[in-house]
Amino acid sequence: MSADTRSHRTDGRIGPGRRRPVQQRSQERYERILDACAALLDESGATALTTKEVAQRARVPIGTLYQFFAGKEDLLAALAGRNLDHYLHRLDDRLRSAAPTGPAGFTDLAVEEFVTMKRSVPGFGRLDFGLAGPTGPGGAAGPAAVRDDRHLLDSEVDNNTAVALRLQALGGELFAAADPVTLTLGLRVALEAADAVLKLAFRGDPEGDPALIAECKRLVRCYLSEHLGSPAARTG
């Protein structure tokens, strides 16, 4: 695993317009605003979300919110970035304790941790690392919620490419035999496929359909094993 995973961000910024505050009091307000945003996402979705409602829920003046965030898109970008950081931190802990021996073990843990966060982390089911699919009442789609929903994590690459690069760094020696460019592409495709299957798994079950979650793990494991040129693990 990469030693600097816990401090590395996708591109060194949070959202397109503001940076993380330094003083403790400001940090607490910043996190409270993101917590409020996550809670409101669960209640009404991204399309109906407004910065005014977020400020009210966080119990801060609207001007304070705009000190940290340029607007709604910046706010969602910061929450997506925090979600990704938390996911990678948690996955890193699991990798350290489980010590998987190859990409198949990494894949299983990555899917399991994502599912755990979808079940338990406020706002994660609506946003995770970037808006996609229905996000508001009546099935309003992500692009209606913000100007550019595909680049919330990084202005230069799409969300799944940004996540793929972070996972690639986290996996470290587990992916050492793979060509870096080929690996990035493979992880990006795997993320797209896993995202589609997991959306199906959670569509009618708030805890996620266990059979579909298992199929997601099998699909991604087999694809990456073939893509990276190693035998696919058939268990799990």
Buried (B, 14 or more C-beta within 10 A) or exposed (E): BBEEBEEBBBEEBBBBBBEBBEEEEBEEBBBBBBBBBBBBBBBBBBBBBEBEBBBBBBEBEEEBBBBBBBBBBBBBBBBBBBBBBBBBEBBBEBBEEEEBEBBBBBBBBBBBBBBBBBEEBBBBBBBBBBBBEBBBEEEBBBBEBBEEBBBBBBBEBBBBBBBBBBBBBBBBEBBEEBEEEEBBBBBBBBBEBBBBBBBBBBEEEEEBBEEBBBBBBBBBBBBBBEBBEBEBBEEE
